[in-house]
Amino acid sequence: MIPPEYLDLLAGAHTAVLVTLGPDGAPHTSPVWFLFDGDAGVAGVVHVSNVAGRQKQRNLERDPRVCFTVIDPLNSYRYLELRGTATVADDPDCAVRDAVVRKHGYPTGSSFDRPGTKRVAVTITPNRALVH
C-alpha cells in the first residue's frame, strides 16, 4: 500500500497535517507529530496523541474519516497522503504521547502537558495512499 520510497516520510521526525471533518462537513486541519507502525506494501497504522476533548477528537467521534499528509521537508513537491478512518481511545498512561515525542528527540512528553491533562490516542488506518 505504501511505496517503499516514501517510508522515510513516516519514519522521520516530521510534522504532518491531519484533516478531520467538522460538524458542518468543513475540513479541520491540524499539524501533528505521529508514529507509524507498519512496513512498505502493507496496511500499517499511524498513531497520534491528542489532548482529550479537543476539536479533533469530537470530529473523529462523529465522523472517523481522515486525511493525513506528510510533506518532505527537503522537497515540498514530494509528499505522502493517507486516506482512511481513525479510532479514538483513552491513553491514561500517555504511552502514545511519550512514544511520539521520543521520535522527535524528547525523553518524555510530560513537559508538553499541564499536570492532570488527559490524553487520547488516535489510530489512523489508511485505506488509500497517494504519493507525489
QUIWO-V865737 format. One record per helix or strand. SS is the DSSP state (alpha for helix, beta for strand). FROM is the first residue (numbers start at 1). LEN is the number of residues. Records with the same first field share a line. If there is no record, write none. Layout:
SS=FROM-LEN  FROM-LEN
//
This chain:
alpha=4-8  55-8  95-9  110-3
beta=16-6  27-6  35-3  45-7  65-7  79-12  119-13
//
